[in-house]
Amino acid sequence: MTTTYDPDVQPGGPVAVRTLPGLTIRKMSVSQMHNNVYLLTCAGTGEQLLIDAADEADRINELIASGGSGLDHLVTTHQHWDHVRALAEISRDHTPEMYAGEDDAPALPVRPDHRLRHGDTIRFGDVSLDVIHLRGHTPGSVALAYDDPEGHVHLFTGDSLFPGGVGATHRPGQSFESLYADVTERVFDVYDDDTWVYPGHGSDTTLGAERPHLEEWRERGW
């Protein structure tokens, strides 16, 4: 496992590790869909939270073991099948507290213990994550924000925000207008340019890199 953080992880490749004063972030890519799985480990208590048990449960279990002794919390960013393929197995292996957006929860293969709304907070160990409801890619998509007291915000956006634009909205029931409005008002209008964005697929970005292109996204409609 590398200790140098490289956001361009690949399926089957090494885990990227980012060490902050109060939190360690591990990023891994799984499956041909290049889904990102994130493991957050509290530096003070060792409690762990997983974001998106997307696929390859064996590798996810290795990821969890690399961070500590078990998994305490599991957040699903949204209901799409490629983000939940290992959800049932990981939930059986570790019995973590389960979280998902309120409007996506009924569609998940395992019902969460906690249905998240905009403005909620998830706490594990000494770490707090703010919940941001971003409607449009799915009705109940959520992002999670960690405000590093000794640095900047770290934002886990699922499939709602990527380098180069918002998430896909071309299928029935999706809405570019809704997603663009939420991403603009609940992300770009709230957080600074140095906010680091960890998406559900592919490489990372910052809000500062993406902000100049907001009008371009609006005009093109995707």
N, C-alpha and C positions, 0 to 999 in steps of 0.2 A: 504494500500500500504506500502510495506516495504521500509525503507531507507537504508538498508544494501544491498550492491550489491552482488547478488548471480547469477552467469551466467547460472546456471542450471534451467532455467525457464521451466514451464510445461503448456500445453494448459489448459486454465481455471484457472490457478494458479495466484499467485501474480506477480506484475510487479517488476522487479529489477531496482533499481535506483542508478546511479553512478554520484556523484557530483564532478565536476572539477571546478577550479577557474573561468573559462569563459564559461563553458558549462555543462549542465545536460544531461545525457544519460539515457533514459528509455528503457528497453528491455522487450518484452512480446512475449509469444508463442501462436500461434493460430492454430486451426484445427488439424485433425488427422495426418497431414503431419509435425506437429511440426515446422511450419514456424516461424521464428523470425521477429518481427516488431520492429523497433527502432524509437524512438522519440527523437530528439535533440532540446534542448531549449537553446538559447543564454542567458547567465546570465545578460548581460548588457542591452539588449533591449526586451527580451521576445519573439523574433521571433522564430518560430518553423519550423523544417524540419522533415518529416517522410521518413523513408526508408522502402519501400515495403509494400504496402497496400494489404497484402496477402489474408486475409479472415476475417470474423467476423467483419463487419463494425461497429456494435454497440459497441463492445469492443474497437475497434480502436478509435471511437469517445470519449469514456470514457478516453482512454489514452491521447488523444489530450487535453481534458478538464482538465486533471490532471496536465498538464504542463503549461497551460495558456489559453488565450482567443480565440485562433483559430489556423489554420494551414496555413502557408505562402508558403511552398515549399514541394514538394513530388518527391522523386527520386525512380525510379524503377530500380533495379540492373540488371534485365534481363527479357526476354520475357516469360519464362515458366509459364504455367497456374496457378500453385500453388502460385505464387508470385503476381498475379494480380487480384484475385477473388473479392476483395473489391475496386479495383481501380476506377471503374466508380462511385460507390456510394460515396466514400470519395471525389472524385474530384467534384461531384455535391454539396456535403454538404459544402465544404470549398472553392472551386475555387482557389486552390493554384497554384503557378507556377509549371509546371510539367517538369520533366527531365528524360531522358533515353539515353542509348547508341545509337549512330547514326544508327548502323546496326541492332539493335533490335526494334527501334521505329516503323517501319511500321507494326509489328506484334502485337502491343499492342491494347487492346480494346479501349483505349483513347489515342489519339495522343498527345505526349508531346509538350510543348511550346519550349523546348530546347533539341537539339540533341547533346549529349556529345561526345567529342573526347578525346583521350589520351592527358593529359597535361592541360586540361581545369580546371577552378576553379569555384566552386559554393560558393557564399557569401550570408550569411543571418545574419543580425545584425552585430556583431563584429567577427563573425566566418567565417573562410575560409576552404573549403574542396577541396583537390586536387583530380582530377579525374584520375583513372588508368584504361586503357582499357585492359582487360584480355580476349584474344580470345581462344576459344576452347570448353567451356561448351555451350555457344551460341556465335554467331558472334559478338554481341555487348555488352557482359557482362562488367559491370564497378564495380570497387571498389572505395571507398571514404576514404581519409586519412585526419584526423585532427591532426595537430601537436600542441599539448598543449605547449604553451610557458613556462609553469611552470612545465612541466612533460615530458611525452613521446608521441609517435604517437599512435593514436587510428585508427584502420583500419577496415572498414566495407566491407567485401569481397563477399557478396552475396553467390552464390554457386560455386565460383571459388577456394576457399581455406577453408579447415576445419582442425580441429585437426586430424592428421593422414594422410593427403593427399590433393590432389587437387580434384576439383569437378568431377562428373561423365562425362565420355567421350565415353561411349560404344554405343551410338545411332548414326544412320546415320547423317552426317553433323557435328558431334563433332570430336575433335582432341586432344588426349592426348599430342602429341608432341607440338602442338601450345600452349596449356594451360600451360604445364610444362615450356616451354621456357619463356612465358610471366611472370608467377609467379616467376620464378627464376630471370629473368633480371629486371623486373619492380617492384618487391616486395622485395625479399631476398637480391638482390644486392644493393638496395637503402636504406632500412630501417634497423634500429638497432634491436638487439635481444630483447630489452624491448618493442618493438611495440606490442600492444595488438590487437588481432584479434577477431572481432565480425562476425561470419558467418551467413549464411541464415537459418541454422537449427542447433539446438543443442547448446552445450556449447562452451565457448570461449577457446582461446589458446594464446600463444605468439610466435613470430618468433623464439625466442631463444629455445623454446621447440621443434619446428618443424625442425629447420635448420639441426640438425645432421642426419635427415632421408631423405634428398633430394636425395641422391644417391640411397637409397633403393627404393624410389618412381620411379625414372627413370628406374631402373632395372626391377621392377615388371610391369611397364607400366600402372599404375593407381594410 
